[in-house]
Amino acid sequence: MKCSEIRNELEKQNPDEVWNNLIKWIETLIPFWRQAVISISEHIDFDAKKRDKHLLVIDNSISLMNNWRFDEIKMVKARRNEIDSAISFIRNNALNKKVSKFLFAPICRNLAGILRHTLYLSTKGYSDKQLPTVISRSIFALAEVYLCFPFDEDNFIFFLPKGKSIHTKDKNDLDNYHLMLDIAGKKLNIEDFIEAINNKSRQIWENFESPKDWRFSNKIWTTEIENISNEIYYKNLKQFHSK
């Protein structure tokens, strides 16, 4: 199954109905988002009042994004920025040395991408015309999160051959995403993980109108992993700045 196949089907559907299905899936991620803020705060000795503010923002995020999407209340930039800040909190601190050794760190990085895209959709940062493309990618990102994929997908962009892009300058670029995953799978010897992501994405898509709660193991907060994802990140960052 390709992103383009999902996009083509979503283009035939009512954008508001597509959004309604997406936000139900996003709601299943709230418990993890909350616990990630709590766990990160403990590891980095983050101020308790600021932590609790993030948690309150997270608790209200689904309602606000829904209301903004349908223009039921006026979008207040300060409230939008608070949600963005709660997303940035888990994304940026996942790279902190006190946090990055744990399995939940790369999950936070991938989750943050989904949350931010959803926020942009809710505040018209993406148009309805772009919605099918954004959500087609988000389905695969959801699969990575649910599978507790121990890599930050953003780092895989550097595995694409020169001249290839996943940023849709034209409709054909979208499926370079799968080329990227395939190459990363071979380079990192994680083909089984990539196959699992593809299978999980298909399952999500087939049940897109009826999401189920995500039941993750509490072991992800204490399980330590080989920090390959961070190594790729800093290697890519060094190469970028040396150009």
C-alpha positions in Angstrom: 0.0 0.0 0.0 1.3 3.4 -1.0 0.7 6.9 0.4 -0.5 7.9 -3.0 -3.2 5.2 -2.9 -4.5 6.6 0.4 -4.3 10.2 -0.9 -6.3 9.3 -4.0 -9.0 7.8 -2.0 -9.1 10.6 0.5 -9.4 13.1 -2.3 -12.8 11.6 -3.1 -14.1 12.1 0.4 -15.6 15.1 2.2 -12.7 16.9 4.0 -14.7 17.5 7.1 -15.5 13.8 7.4 -11.8 13.0 6.8 -10.9 15.4 9.6 -13.4 13.8 12.0 -11.8 10.4 11.4 -8.3 11.8 11.9 -9.0 13.6 15.1 -10.4 10.4 16.7 -7.1 8.7 16.0 -5.2 11.7 17.4 -7.3 11.5 20.6 -5.8 8.0 21.2 -2.4 9.6 21.5 -3.3 11.9 24.3 -2.4 9.5 27.2 1.1 8.9 25.8 1.6 12.6 25.2 0.7 13.4 28.8 2.9 10.7 30.2 5.8 11.7 28.0 5.6 15.3 29.4 5.6 13.8 33.0 8.5 11.4 32.3 10.6 14.0 30.6 10.0 16.5 33.3 11.2 14.0 35.9 14.4 13.3 34.0 15.3 16.9 33.3 14.0 18.4 36.6 11.5 20.6 34.8 9.5 23.1 36.8 6.3 21.5 38.1 4.1 24.5 37.4 5.3 24.7 33.8 4.8 20.9 33.4 1.2 21.2 34.7 0.5 24.0 32.3 1.6 21.7 29.4 -0.7 18.9 30.8 -3.7 21.3 30.9 -3.0 22.4 27.3 -2.8 18.7 26.2 -6.1 17.9 27.9 -7.8 20.8 26.0 -6.0 20.3 22.7 -8.5 18.0 20.9 -11.5 20.2 21.8 -9.7 23.4 20.6 -8.4 21.9 17.4 -11.8 20.6 16.5 -13.5 24.0 17.2 -10.8 25.8 15.2 -11.2 23.4 12.3 -15.0 24.1 12.1 -14.7 27.8 13.0 -16.9 27.3 16.0 -14.6 29.5 18.1 -12.1 32.1 17.0 -8.5 30.8 16.9 -6.5 32.6 19.5 -2.8 32.7 18.6 -1.7 32.3 22.2 -3.7 29.1 22.6 -2.3 27.7 19.4 1.2 28.6 20.5 0.6 26.8 23.8 -0.3 23.6 22.0 2.7 24.0 19.7 4.9 24.5 22.8 3.6 21.3 24.4 4.5 19.5 21.2 7.9 21.1 21.1 8.5 20.1 24.7 8.5 16.3 23.9 10.1 16.7 20.5 13.1 18.8 21.6 13.7 17.2 24.9 13.7 13.7 23.3 17.2 14.6 22.2 18.4 15.4 25.8 21.0 12.9 26.9 19.0 12.2 30.1 16.0 11.2 27.9 17.3 10.0 24.6 18.5 6.6 25.9 14.9 5.5 26.6 12.6 3.8 24.1 10.0 6.6 24.5 12.3 9.2 23.1 12.1 8.4 19.4 8.4 7.7 19.8 8.1 11.3 21.0 9.9 12.6 18.0 7.5 10.7 15.6 4.5 11.6 17.6 5.4 15.3 17.6 5.3 15.3 13.8 1.7 13.9 13.7 0.6 16.3 16.4 2.0 19.3 14.6 0.5 18.4 11.2 -2.8 18.0 12.9 -2.5 21.4 14.6 -1.7 23.0 11.2 -4.7 21.3 9.6 -6.9 22.6 12.4 -5.8 26.2 12.0 -5.8 26.2 8.2 -2.1 26.1 7.9 -2.8 23.4 5.4 -5.7 23.8 2.9 -8.4 21.2 2.4 -6.6 20.4 -0.9 -3.5 19.5 1.0 -5.4 17.5 3.6 -5.3 14.1 1.8 -1.5 14.2 1.3 -0.9 15.2 4.9 -3.1 12.5 6.3 -1.8 9.8 4.0 1.7 10.4 5.6 0.2 10.7 9.1 -1.2 7.2 8.8 2.3 5.7 8.4 3.5 7.9 11.2 0.7 6.6 13.4 1.8 3.1 12.6 5.4 4.0 13.7 4.1 5.4 17.0 1.8 2.4 17.8 4.6 0.0 17.0 7.0 2.0 19.3 9.4 2.3 16.4 12.8 3.1 18.0 14.0 5.5 15.2 13.2 9.1 14.5 11.7 8.9 11.0 12.9 12.5 10.1 16.5 11.2 10.0 15.7 8.9 7.2 15.4 11.7 4.7 19.2 11.6 4.3 18.9 8.1 2.9 17.1 9.3 -0.2 19.2 9.3 -3.4 20.3 12.7 -4.7 17.5 14.5 -6.5 14.7 12.5 -4.8 12.3 14.3 -2.5 9.3 13.4 -0.3 8.1 17.0 -0.4 5.4 17.0 -3.0 6.5 19.4 -5.7 4.4 17.0 -7.9 2.1 14.1 -7.1 4.8 11.5 -7.8 7.1 12.8 -5.0 4.8 11.4 -2.3 5.8 7.7 -2.9 9.5 8.6 -2.5 8.5 8.2 1.2 8.4 4.4 0.6 11.7 4.5 -1.2 13.2 6.3 1.9 11.8 3.6 4.3 13.1 0.8 2.1 16.6 2.2 1.9 16.7 2.9 5.6 15.5 -0.6 6.3 18.3 -2.1 4.3 21.0 0.3 5.6 20.1 -0.2 9.2 19.1 -3.9 8.9 15.6 -3.2 10.1 13.6 -4.6 7.2 11.3 -6.5 9.7 10.4 -3.1 11.3 9.6 -1.6 7.9 7.4 -4.5 7.0 5.6 -4.1 10.3 5.1 -0.4 9.7 3.6 -1.2 6.2 1.3 -3.8 7.7 0.2 -1.6 10.6 -0.5 1.3 8.2 -2.7 -0.9 6.1 -4.6 -2.0 9.2 -5.1 1.7 10.3 -6.3 2.7 6.9 -8.7 -0.2 6.6 -10.2 0.9 10.0 -9.8 4.6 9.6 -13.4 5.3 10.5 -13.2 3.3 13.7 -10.0 3.8 15.8 -9.3 1.9 18.9 -7.5 3.0 22.1 -3.7 2.6 22.0 -2.6 0.4 24.8 1.1 0.8 25.2 3.4 -1.0 27.7 4.7 1.0 30.7 8.0 -0.6 30.0 8.6 2.0 27.3 9.3 4.6 30.0 12.2 2.6 31.5 13.5 0.5 28.6 16.9 1.7 27.4 17.8 1.3 23.7 20.9 1.6 21.6 20.9 5.2 20.7 21.3 4.8 16.9 18.5 7.3 16.1 20.4 10.1 17.9 23.6 9.1 16.2 22.0 9.5 12.8 20.5 12.8 13.8 23.8 14.4 14.9 25.7 12.8 12.0 23.2 14.3 9.5 23.3 17.7 11.4 27.1 17.8 11.1 27.0 16.9 7.4 24.4 19.7 6.8 26.5 22.4 8.4 29.7 21.3 6.7 28.1 21.9 3.2 
